[in-house]
Amino acid sequence: MTEAKSGDTVQLHYKGTLDDGSVFDSSEGREPLEFTVGSGQIIPGLDREIAGMKVGDEKTVRIEPEDAYGPSDPAARQTVPRATIPTNIPLEVGLQLQAQTENGQTMSVTVVEISDDEVVMDANHPLAGKALTFEIQLTGIS
């Protein structure tokens, strides 16, 4: 039976959980995830785990932050005056917003703290700094 290797297009079902057991993503009820092994289309730690698997193989893997979305960078947090946020935006912790950088690029930020005068926004990926556990099943190689 053929084993997945770099350059192969593969399909897999997966469930991703955090250390507290909460599910952050899953292919349940959807088509399998399809990507090319070794192409950088998925996080590096998971990509490396696919090589050598055969169709039908299942395994559970833990991916540390360095091989997932990286460590959480404190410099990616910014405090802005609450008055700079349009009043039509209902601020709440966890709200994801689009912000514009000084050079005009758009980036996603998450509201992490709110006070009467300030709002703290975090531009880290929501899964940065977190270890991820994936239950995976390889369903196809082409």
C-alpha positions, 0 to 999 in steps of 0.5 A: 500500500502506498505511503504518503510522501512530500509532494503527494496530494492527500485527504484527511479527516481531523479533529483538533483539540486544545489541552483543556479538551475543547475542539477548535476545528474539525472536518466532521460533517465536511469533506476531508481536508485536501492539501499537498504534503510538504507544501506549507499549506498546513501547520508544519508539525501536522504536515510532518506527521502525514508522511509515511501514513497509508490510506485508512491509517489513524493517529493522534498527534500533539503539536507544540506551539513552535510547530503550529502557530508559534509562540504568543508574541507580547509585542503583538498586543496593542493598547488603543484609546477607546475613543478611536473605536467607532461607537457602532462597534459593540466591543466585547472581549473575544471580538475579532476586528480588522485593523489597518497598519500604518502602511495600509495592510489589513490585519485581524486583531482580537479584543482581549481587554476593555476599560473605560478609556482603553481597548487592548487588541491582540494581533497574535493568531488565536492559537498562538502559544497553544499546543494542539492535539489532532486526531487524524485519519488519512482517507486518500492519496493522489 
